[in-house]
Amino acid sequence: MDSTIRSLTIPSKNTESKSMKIKSLVLFLTLISTACILKAQSYNIIWDQELPIRGTSSESVIKRTGKLLNPGFTDKVMYFRYDLSKAISGHDGAFCFGANCFYLFEGVDDPKERPGQNLSGFGSLDLLTDIVPNGLKGTTSISFTLFDGNNEADSLPFSITWIVDDLSSVPSAFDAGITSGPLPASSVLTVNGDALSNVRGYNLYSASGNLVRTFITAPSAVQQFDISDVSAGRYFLLLTQQDGSVTQLPVVIAK
């Protein structure tokens, strides 16, 4: 007991004061460091599709969706600017966040001519960017910068690239071990393959490139599609992967 008691020391008032000053300084420096990190990266975007976004020239619109997240307390009023210098003339673009969508026009862009979108503390806004290919193939890239109207230095630049091909130039899904049948089919089309677990969308196109049907299903190695009301003819089934890439399967329907 005596040795234990002797090993204990009681700090003097000067020692306590010095310790408190050190703790206060560490806390102050920590707060400054945290504030800098939050200011430099006070919001972020989570995209649903990886780049590049792929589609065909016959599609009416090719989209990329995501969410804008605010992990901090401070409300923001978000604006955006854009650059179409690397976009193909004829590929019409749009940008949507919150409930508002804005067409992207060539020429001088003044972000403040568009209404700002409120991004509340710990809140989020749905994002969508798209192009309408208007039957034109090629690669379009559009650069964007999001910024807080209350602090324009708090900005986030990013670019989105769309690769638009003709139906005939889309890679075959056969290369990924995916098959379809019967050929010809009459009422039900069956698609098989382990790689179907990565497919998020199926679109049936006519040979002339018109969208005929969109199928929405849960991921599965076997998919069956009702085509009983689709006219006889030759078609392409386009499979869109989770990363945005597209493959195709030939489809023949006979009645």
Secondary structure by P-SEA (a helix, b strand, c coil): caaaaaabbbbcaaaaaaaaaaaaaaaaaaaaaaaaaaaaccbbbbbcccccccccccccccbbbbbbbbccccccccccccccccccccbbbbbbcccbbbbbbccccccccbbbbbbcccbbbbbbbbbcccccbbbbbbbbbbbbcccccccccbbbbbbbbccccccccccccccccccccccbbbbbccccccccbbbbbcccccccbbbbbccccbbbbbcccccbbbbbbbbbccccbbbbbbbbbcc
